Amino acid sequence: MRPVRIVLSAGALLVVLFAVAVGLLWARQESLIFPVRHEGVPVAAGGIWQVGRLHVPGAGQLSFLFADGAGDPIGPAVLYLHGNGSAARFTATLMDRAARAGVPVLAAEYPGYSANPGAPTEASLRATAEAAAEWARARWPGRPLAVVGESIGSAPAVHLAATGRVDRLVLDSGFTSMTDTIRHHLRWLPAVGWLNRHPMDNLAALRAAAGPLPPTLLLVSSDDPVVPAAMADRLAEAIPASTVFRSARPGHPVLHGDPAALDALLAWLRRAGSLPSQARMG
């Protein structure tokens, strides 16, 4: 009987350890989904970049960065929504060449990031994106508005596109959903859809869009350690007017690791700038 008791005890221990692991993932998922928030480094002006502020319900006054650009007065403006480990100041560094080439850029910052009040959640990222899009429309009237969603920023970016708040959509290393991404990395974890409080279902949002989706550029690495390239293909299938740029360089996200991707983005924006606005405001 002793071997049986040992097996049963070992089995019970494994069940307990598994339950503890699942409980920790449930309780600490915000710190896992939003791991590096740069709380100790407030948003600060520098060079051509100025600090702007906007009110986000449930969070308060959020600081962000913007550059007005000085190029074609009817070319697209860009709203950039960064990934979960980045910050507005890194967006400004990345997009500085674009801004100096005349493209107006708003580098959004999330609640709980860079000394901003509030906390990052799926809902607060959406609210931030909506307020930032409204601010950009007022700051640069008459210009088409393109939103760039980087990694987790793809979720609020898709929300803007699916609800008709922007004229162009760019997804850098975008996922089909956060739930799918968690399943990809934690294959042993059951009931991910139930455990995850931030589903960020981009594919469902695109398919449920009330009107035509805007012209879209997808930036994808064939060797992305975070978001499988196959997810970009599924997103492209859901967007009729989509173009896919495939980077030969490994990494995540694409724009931060492949200078050719920024060239492709700027060229695409110039071409897309000649297209009529599709935003359905109101």
N, C-alpha and C positions, 0 to 999 in steps of 0.2 A: 504493500500500500504506500510505502514511503515514496517510490518514484512517481506514483500518481499524485500524491500531495505536492511534490516538487513541481510537477508540470502545472497543476492547478494554481499554485502560488505564483509561478512565473507568468502564467497567463493573466492572472489577476493584476500582477504588477504592470504588465504591458498595457492592459486596459486603463489602469490608473494613469500611467505616464501619457498615454494617448489622449485621455480626457483632459489632463493638465495642459498638454500642448495645444489642443483645440481651444480650451478656455483662455489661454494666454493670447492666442491669435485673435480671438473674439474681442478680448478686453483691450488689446494694444494695437488694433489694426490701424488706427489713425497714425500712430508713430511709425508703422511699417509702410503705409501708403504715402505718407508725407514725412520722410525720415530726416531731411536736412532743410531747415527753414531759415537759416541765417538770421536768427532773431537778434543777434547782437550787432548787426551792421545795418543801420537805418538807410533808407533810400536817400541818396545825396546827388546833387547836381555836379556835372563835370564836363568840360569841353562844350560841345554844342547841345548837350543834354540838360534839360530843365526838369525840375520837380513839379509834378501836378498832383492835385488831390481831388478825390471824388468820394461821394457818400454811397456806401453799400448797406442796404437794410440788414440788420442783424450783426453787422461788423463795426460800422462807424466810418470815420474818415480814413481812407486808404491813400497812401502816397504811391506814386509811380513815376516813371521817367518818360519824357517825350522829346522829340527833335522835330522841328517844323519842316526841315528840308527847304530847298530853294530851286526846285527844278520845274518841270512841266506843271503848270497850275491846274491841269485837269487830270493828271496821272493819279494812279491809286495811292491811297494812304494805307499804312499797314498797322494793324493791331496784333501784337505778338503776345501769346499766352505760353509761358515757359513750362518746362517739365518740373517734376516734383523735387528734384535736387538742385535746381537752379535758382536764379533770382533776377530781378529787373536789371541789376547792374551788369550781369553777364549777358543779358539780351542786348543791352546798349553796346557792349564791346563787340558782340557778334554782328549787330546791324549798323555799326558806325559807318562802314563803307557805303551801305545803302542810303543812309541818311545824308551823308556828305555828297552823294550823287543826286540828291534832290528828292528822295522819297520820304515823306512825312512818316514817322514811326512813333507809336505809343507802345512802350515796354511795360505791360501791366505787372502789378504785384498783387499777390493774394493775401487774404486775411491770415494773420499769424506769421507771415513771412516778412523779413527785413524790418522788424520792429513795428509792423502794422498791427492794429488791434484785431481781435476776433480769432477764429480758428478755421483752418482749411477743411472743407467738406465738399462733397459733390455739389450740394445746393449753394454753398458760398462761392465756389468757383464760377458757377453759372451766373450768380448775381453780380459778381465782379465783372465778368465778361459783358453782361448786358449794360452795366453802368459805363464801362470803358468804351463800348461801341457808341453809346449815346454821346459821350464826351468827344470822341473822335469826330463824329458827324458834325457836332457843333463847332469844333475847332477848325475843321477842314471841309467846309460846306462845298458841295458840288463835285467832290471827288468820289470815285468808287472806293469802297472800303473793303480791303482784303484782310482776312484774319488768318494768322499762322498759329496752328496748334501743335506744340512740341510735346510728344509723349503724352503725359497725363493732361497737358493742355489741349490735346485733341478733343477731349470730351466737351469742355465749354465751347470750343471752336465749332464743333459739329452742332451743338445746341444753337449757336448763333445762325449757322447756315440753314439748319432745318426749320427755324422759326422766321426766316426771311430778314434777318437783321444785318446781313453782310452781302456783298456783291461777288466776292471771290473767297475761295477756301483753299488753304494750304495745310496739309497734314504731314508733319515730320515724325516718322516712327509712330504713327497712330495705331491704336489697337481696335479690335472689334468691340471689346468690352473689357472693363477691369476684371470682371468675373472670369472671362476666358483667359486673361493673362495670369491670374492667380492659379487657375487650374493647370496652366502650362508649366508653372514652376513648382507647384505643390500637388503633384498628381495623387499623393496619398491622402489628401485632405477631402473628406466627404462633405456633401451638401454645401459646396462653396456658395451657391446662389443664395442659400439661406443665411450663411454666416457673414457674407460681405454686405456691409451697410452702404457701400458706395459702388453700385453696379456699373455706372458710367457706360451704358450700352450704346455705343456709337452706331452700330449696325441697325439696331431697332429704331433709333432716332432718325437715321437717314431714310429708312423705309417708310417711316410714319410722317415724313415731311408733308406739310399741307400744300405746297406748291413746288415748282421746278427748283431743283438744287442748282447752286451757282457753279460756274466753271471751277474746277478743282485740280490742284497739283498735289500728288502724293510723292513724298520723298522717302525712299526705303533703302535700307542696306540689306544685301543678300546674306550678311553674317551679323545679325543683330542679337546680342546676348540677352536682351530684355523682351523685345516684342518680335515674334516670328514674322518673317517676310510674308508668309502666306496670309497673314491678317490684312496686309495692305491690298493684296489681290482681292480679297473678299469685299473690302471697302470700295475698291475701284469698280467692282461689278455692280455695286448699289448706286453708283454715281454716273449717270450717262455721260456728262461732259467732263470726263476726268483724264488726266495725263499722269503717267507714272515715270519718275526719275529714279533709276536704279543705280545706287552708288556701288562702285567696286571696292570701296574701303569698308572694313568691318567697323562696328561701333554703334553707339546709341547716345544721343540722336544723330541724325545725318548731318545737319547743318554745322554742328560744332566740330565735326571731324573731317569734313570733305569740302574744301574751298570751291570745288566745281559745282557743288550743290547750291551754294549761294549765287554763283553765276547763273545757274539754271533758273533759280527763283527770280532773279532780277530780270532775266530775259523773258520769262513767262509773265511777269507783272507788266512789262512793257507791251507785250502782245495783248494781254487781257485788258489793259487800260483802254484799248480802242473799242472794246465791246460795250454795249449799253448796260446800264445799271439794272440789276434784277432784284434789288432789295424791296421787300414788301413791308414797309414800316406801317405801324398802326394796328 
